[in-house]
């Protein structure tokens, strides 16, 4: 699934839209179709923005939430990104081998916050499908309004 979040390009408008999602919305037109995700303020203290299921009311375990193409980069480019002050302490790249990395900074997947895989709150997992395609799938049933959380892995063994 491609990124379904609509962005205007205006930071103030986008920030306001991010915060306007109402998890109690009972619109019947949100009951069918593929998962729709929105970016809004995380429920996790000091986490900034997060990724939330906007519709349908429920998606079962094993549902693909997002399929996105990352940018394949080499070690020198990854080191430059990791040394940028704005990315300190965050996971902007995934390492596949000693010299192969995926830059995920521009992906919707990157908006989902971290949670240990052993936690019951961890409701998604990311795997690789092809050289740079990443797939986020639900690990358990997820309900509308729930924040999408996955365990960031700095490495991905199947990266080819």
matplotlib code that plots the C-alpha trace (Angstrom):
import matplotlib.pyplot as plt

x = [0.0, 1.3, 1.4, -2.2, -1.6, -2.4, 0.1, -0.5, 3.1, 2.3, 3.9, 1.3, -1.7, -0.1, 0.6, -3.0, -4.3, -2.1, -3.8, -7.3, -7.9, -10.7, -10.5, -14.2, -15.3, -18.2, -18.3, -19.7, -17.6, -14.5, -15.5, -14.4, -11.3, -7.6, -6.0, -5.7, -3.0, -2.6, 0.3, -0.6, 0.7, 1.9, 0.3, 3.8, 5.2, 7.9, 7.7, 6.6, 4.5, 3.2, 1.4, -2.3, -4.9, -7.7, -9.8, -11.3, -12.5, -10.3, -7.6, -6.6, -3.2, -1.2, -2.6, -0.2, -0.4, 2.3, 4.6, 7.2, 10.5, 13.5, 16.6, 19.5, 22.7, 26.3, 28.2, 29.7, 26.2, 24.8, 27.6, 26.9, 23.2, 23.9, 26.3, 23.7, 22.6, 18.9, 19.1, 21.2, 19.5, 17.0, 16.9, 17.1, 18.8, 18.7, 21.9, 21.8, 25.4, 28.8, 28.3, 24.5, 21.9, 18.4, 17.6, 14.0, 13.9, 11.2, 9.0, 5.7, 7.1, 9.5, 6.7, 5.7, 7.3, 9.5, 8.3, 10.1, 8.8, 8.2, 5.7, 2.0, 1.7, 4.0, 1.4, 3.5, 6.6, 8.6, 10.2, 12.0, 10.6, 13.1, 16.3, 14.7, 11.0, 9.8, 6.5, 4.8, 2.4, 0.2, 1.5, -1.9, -5.4, -5.2, -8.2, -9.0, -7.3, -4.5, -0.9, 1.2, 4.3, 7.2, 10.6, 13.1, 15.9, 19.2, 19.9, 17.9, 19.5, 17.6, 18.9, 20.5]
y = [0.0, 3.4, 6.3, 7.3, 10.4, 13.6, 16.4, 20.0, 21.0, 23.7, 22.7, 24.6, 23.1, 19.6, 19.8, 21.0, 18.1, 15.6, 16.6, 16.6, 12.9, 11.8, 8.2, 8.3, 9.2, 6.8, 7.4, 4.3, 5.0, 4.1, 0.5, -1.1, -1.0, -1.0, 0.4, 4.1, 5.6, 9.1, 10.9, 12.8, 13.6, 10.4, 9.3, 8.4, 11.3, 13.3, 11.1, 13.8, 12.4, 8.9, 6.8, 5.8, 3.5, 5.8, 3.1, 0.6, 0.0, -3.1, -4.9, -8.5, -9.8, -10.3, -7.3, -5.3, -1.7, -0.2, -1.2, 1.5, 1.7, 2.9, 4.4, 1.9, 3.6, 2.6, 2.9, 6.4, 7.9, 6.1, 7.5, 11.0, 10.6, 9.1, 11.9, 14.6, 16.2, 16.0, 12.2, 11.6, 8.9, 8.0, 5.2, 6.9, 3.9, 0.1, -1.8, -5.0, -5.8, -4.2, -1.8, -1.9, 0.3, 1.5, 5.2, 5.3, 9.0, 9.9, 6.8, 6.7, 3.6, 5.9, 7.9, 4.8, 4.8, 2.2, -0.5, -3.7, -6.7, -8.4, -5.7, -6.4, -2.8, -3.8, -4.3, -4.2, -5.6, -4.5, -6.9, -6.6, -7.6, -7.1, -5.0, -1.8, -2.6, -2.6, -4.0, -3.2, -5.9, -6.1, -8.6, -8.7, -7.2, -3.4, -1.1, 2.3, 5.1, 2.8, 4.0, 1.8, 0.6, -1.6, -2.6, -0.7, -2.9, -1.3, -4.4, -6.5, -9.9, -10.6, -7.4, -8.5]
z = [0.0, -0.8, 1.6, 2.0, 4.2, 2.3, 2.9, 1.8, 1.9, 4.5, 7.8, 9.9, 8.0, 8.1, 11.9, 12.5, 10.4, 12.2, 15.5, 14.2, 13.9, 16.1, 17.2, 18.3, 14.7, 13.8, 10.0, 8.3, 5.2, 7.2, 7.8, 4.6, 2.4, 3.0, 6.2, 6.3, 8.5, 9.8, 11.4, 14.6, 18.0, 19.7, 22.9, 24.2, 26.3, 24.5, 21.4, 19.0, 16.1, 15.7, 13.2, 13.9, 12.3, 11.0, 9.4, 9.3, 12.9, 13.1, 11.1, 12.0, 12.7, 9.5, 7.7, 5.5, 6.7, 4.4, 1.6, 0.8, -1.1, 1.0, -0.6, -0.8, 0.3, 1.2, 4.5, 3.8, 3.1, 6.2, 8.4, 7.2, 8.1, 11.5, 12.3, 11.6, 14.9, 14.0, 13.7, 16.8, 18.9, 16.2, 13.6, 10.2, 8.5, 8.6, 8.1, 5.9, 5.7, 6.3, 3.4, 2.6, 4.3, 3.8, 4.3, 5.8, 6.8, 4.2, 4.7, 6.5, 8.3, 10.0, 11.7, 13.7, 17.1, 18.7, 21.1, 22.2, 20.3, 23.7, 24.8, 24.3, 22.9, 19.9, 17.2, 14.0, 12.4, 9.4, 7.0, 3.7, 0.3, -2.4, -2.3, -0.8, -0.3, 3.3, 4.4, 7.7, 8.9, 12.0, 14.6, 16.4, 15.9, 15.7, 16.3, 14.9, 16.9, 18.0, 17.6, 15.4, 17.3, 16.0, 17.3, 15.3, 14.1, 13.2, 11.1, 8.7, 8.0, 4.8, 3.2, -0.1]

ax = plt.figure().add_subplot(projection="3d")
ax.plot(x, y, z, "-o")
ax.set_aspect("equal")
plt.show()
